[in-house]
Amino acid sequence: MNYYYFQLSQFNQDEAEYFGVVAPFWTSKGVQKQGEDGSITGTMGAIKVLCSIDPNDDVPPTTMAFMLNMLPQAFMSYVMNYGEALKAIRDAGLARVAELGNSADYVTKLLILHDWISQVAEFDMGSMGDITGGGNNDPIQMTAFGALLGGEIGAKGVEYGCICLGYASAFNYMVQNLPDNKEIYKKTVDGKEVWKTADEVGNDAVVDFAQILYYCDTSDTSVAGNAFGGGMFNNVHYFNAVKVNKLQGDSNSATMTTGEDNKNWYYVDVCYDDVNTECMAQTRVENAGDLRHVNFLVSPSGLEGRYSKYYDYIDSLYDGYTYTKNKDPDMKDGQVVLNNGKPHYSYTKADNKNETRYTDTCYEDTWFTSICSPIYFDDNYFYYVDTTTNQNLYNDMRRKQAENGDSGSSGSGSSGNNSQMQQFMKKMQNQGPDTLEARPRNANYYIRKADSSSSGGFSMSSFTKTDDPYDIILMYYNDLKETSSNFNDDDSNAKVLAKAGTIYKIDTSATDKHTKVENNLNTECLADAAAKRIYPALVHSTALYDGKLYFNVNNAIYRMDPTTGEVKEVKEYNTVYGGIKLTKDKDGNMVPDTHFPGMSMVIMDSANDTSSVKYLAPSRTILWRA
C-alpha cells in the first residue's frame, strides 16, 4: 500500500501546477495507522473521501490499494483533458485580485478571492443525498478542477459541480498561486520557476485544510430531510485555514499588524458562505447573488462555539485539541445508539500539547462580516448589500448558550426554538433592514464593540446600522427603526429613523459621507418588505458594471449612479417563464437534469425551448416575484 500511496503523492508533487503543494493537514496524517496515531481520518481518510466513502469507515487493505492505484489515473486524465482550462481560469481569478492594485492588503485580496471562487463554483446539493443513499460523486468534484471548471466541462462528464472539498481545494490552490505567496510555494531552478515540495514549504505554509464531522438530527437541521438517509446527519465537511496578520485597534479604527509574530490562523469556508441559502438558512435552493461572509476569517475557538453540540470532532492543526474515537458505541436507556442502522461512536476531546490553540476573533465581526452579496469595487470604493446589523451579538448568544448547555437550536442552519433566539431573529427583522452600501477602499478596519450592557449579555442597545464608522449608506431596503435597549421589547411600532427606499449619493463633504436625494423607492421597498415577510428566502444583491450599481427591489432591477443618486428602472418582472436545465445522459442525449431539480430551475425569456433549457409549461399562469 505504501507503494501506491507514494505513487499518488509523487504524481501530485509532479503536477503541482494543477494541484498545488500538498497542505500540512494531509502531510501531518499517518499513512498506515489511519487514525490510531491520534488523528481522525489519517491520509487514508482523504483517499476514502475522494472515492465517496465515509473517511471513518473500515476499508479492507486490498480495496484501499486498488483505490490508491486508480486515483493517479483519474487525476492524470483531469490534467490531460482540463489542465489548460484550469490554468486559464486560475489566471482569470488572479487577474481579478490584481485589479485591486498594489495598495490592497492581503486580507482584502483573500476576501475578493473568496467571492470570486463562490461565483465560479457551483455546489452539487444533489450529491449530498447520495452520500448515504448510494453515491454519485466523481473524485473531480473534490478538486480545484471540479470547483472552477464544473460548468465548463459538465458536458464532458462532470455534470454537477463540486462539493465542500472542491471549494476548499480551489481556495487552497488559488491562495498558493497568489503573487504574495510566490516565495513560499515556488523556487527558481536553472532559471525556471518550479513548485516547492511540501517538505520545502514546511512551517512557512499560509493555507491549509480543516475538517468537521457533524452529528445532528436531519429533522431539525436539513431541508433535504430523508435525502440524507433520515435520522442523524453524520458526514464530514471540509474548509480552509489561512494565516494572516491580526488587527489592532478598536471599533473606531483598527489597522492590520505586521510581522510573523502577529500572524494567527483563521478559518475560511467558501462553500458554506456560497450555499448559505440552501444549507444554512435552508429556505430555498441557492441563487447566484446571495453570498455571505460570516465564515470568512473565523477563529478556531469561534467555530467550536458556533457548532457546539452538533459535531463529533473537528480535525484541525489550529484548535489545540485531539479527538479520539471511543472504543465502545454510545448507549441510551440501555440500548446501543444507532446512526442510520449502524452503532454511533462518540469521540473524546483532549488537549494537544503539540498544537497552538488560536482564539483571536478580531475578524469575526468587522466591516465584511454581515455582507450578503458579492463585493464589487472600483478605484475608490467597495459596493455591496449589508444585511443583519450585529453578527457579533448573534455569535455571542450562540457561545453563551453553548456554555450554558443550551444550544438554542439543532444544527447550524436552524434559527432555533427557544425564546431568546426567536426574539433575536425578530429584532433582526425589525431593526436590521438590508442596506445598499459603499465603503472607501482606503478606510481602516473596525472591530465592532461587544454588546454586554445587560446582565445576560444580550442587550439590543447597539443594534443599529451605525456600527461601522466608514460605511456609506446608499439606500435602506426597509424602514430603519429605533432600537429598544430591552431585549424583550417588541419594536414593531417604534420610531422610524430612516424610511424604506431613501436614496443617498456619495458626498465626501457631508458628515456621514452621503447626501439624501429627492427620488426614492419607498413604495417599491415597502412592497419588497411585504413580499419578504411571505417569502423569507427572497434576497437582495447588487453588481457593479460600467460605473453603475445594479440592484433588485421587489420584482424589478434598478440602476444607480452612486455619485449622483440617480436611479432608473432597468427591467420589471411580472409574468416570467421557468425551465429546467438540460444535461447529457450516458448516451450523449440532452435530457432534463433531475439530479436535484431545484438547482436545475432557471428563468427564461420566453416559453420556447433552447439548446440548454427545456421550458416547463405550468398548469396555470405563474407570477414569479424576482
Protein Blocks (a to p, Z undefined) as FASTA:
>chain_A
ZZmmmmmmmmmmmmmmmnopadfklmmpcfklnopnopanommlmmmmmnopafkbccdf
klmmmmmmmmmmmmmmmmmmmmmmmmmmmmmmmmmmmmnojmbcfklmmmmmmmmmmmmp
ccdfklmmmmmnnopadfklmmmklmmmmmmmmmnopanlpafklmmmmmmmmmmmpmkl
mmmmgcceehiacdddfklnmmmpcbdcddddddddfklmpmnlmmnogajadddddddd
ddddddeddfkbccddedjklpccddddfklmmmmmmmmnopaccdfklccfklgopafk
lmmmmmgoiafbdcdfklopacdddfbdcdeehiacdeehiacddddddddfkbccdfbf
klmocfklmpcbdcdddfkbccdddddfblmlmmmmmmmmmmnopnopacjkbgbjafkl
mmmmmmmmmmmcccdddddfkbccddddddfkbfnopacklmcfklpmmbccfbdfbdcd
dddfbfkbccklgccfbdghiacdddfkbmnopacdfbdcklmmmmmmmmmmmmmmbccd
dddeehiacddehjaccdddfknopacdfbdcfbdcddddddddfkopacddfkbmmlmp
ccdfbfcdcfkbccdddfbdcdddZZ
